[in-house]
Amino acid sequence: MRKQIPNIITLLNLLAGCIAITMALQANFKAVVIWVVVAALFDFLDGTAARLLKAYSPIGKEIDSLADVVSFGVAPAVTVFMLLRDTLPIPGILQPLTLYLPYTAFLIPVFSAYRLAKFNLDERQTTSFRGLPTPANALFWISYCYGVHLLTPAPLPLFYVTLFFILSLSLLMITGIPMFSLKIKKISLKGNGRQVLLILLMIVFVVLWGIMGIAAGILAYIALSVITRNRERQIVK
């Protein structure tokens, strides 16, 4: 039974993702935020439990990826679909595509699934990531959708902005760009500067902009990863 505890936690991640999808279909964007955050918490805890209990298993790895596709791929995609379909005005030039454009949201789970498959096979991603992690992408989308749906009426350029983020963040998930992990292995500022800075920025953004601040924090995470990557290259040279 002890070895099944991490798998049970992973399945709770999946359950939370399913509930988030139901909330998205009801256009309850605040509830989506809550349940995806709960899923992300379970996603963090299952790995922690596996390390503490030394209960690693091949089936646990597979369940984890399947749960992540639902919680961090399908759930945010349905949320974006509802936003594009019901909230954001479609520019006149794109009116003939009105029925089809919201379905671009489902690029998110497509690229998420591919990224998760790559992650399972890439031995370089034990201490850091290559490409944007799926939970980070999901957190961006649920907070972005929550903030945008509060705007009445929503500015027309936001439709283009949303399409840009769908394409750019989806592609970013499958790139080889190194992105740092948020795991802090020891209580020390040395070696954890980026993590501490990001946590502080996230707190400031949430205080300033509420739930929408999470999206700003994810963009800051991407920027910090790219900037520090360039600095590391310069040091090597």
HELIX and SHEET records of a PDB file:
HELIX    1   1 ARG A    2  GLN A    4  5                                   3    
HELIX    2   2 ILE A    5  LEU A   25  1                                  21    
HELIX    3   3 PHE A   29  LEU A   53  1                                  25    
HELIX    4   4 PRO A   58  VAL A   69  1                                  12    
HELIX    5   5 VAL A   70  VAL A   74  3                                   5    
HELIX    6   6 ALA A   75  ASP A   86  1                                  12    
HELIX    7   7 GLY A   92  LEU A   97  5                                   6    
HELIX    8   8 LEU A  101  PHE A  106  5                                   6    
HELIX    9   9 LEU A  107  LEU A  121  1                                  15    
HELIX   10  10 THR A  134  HIS A  149  1                                  16    
HELIX   11  11 PRO A  157  MET A  173  1                                  17    
HELIX   12  12 GLY A  193  TRP A  209  1                                  17    
HELIX   13  13 MET A  212  VAL A  236  1                                  25    
SHEET    1   A 2 SER A 128  ARG A 130  0                                        
SHEET    2   A 2 PRO A 178  PHE A 180 -1                                        
END                                                                             
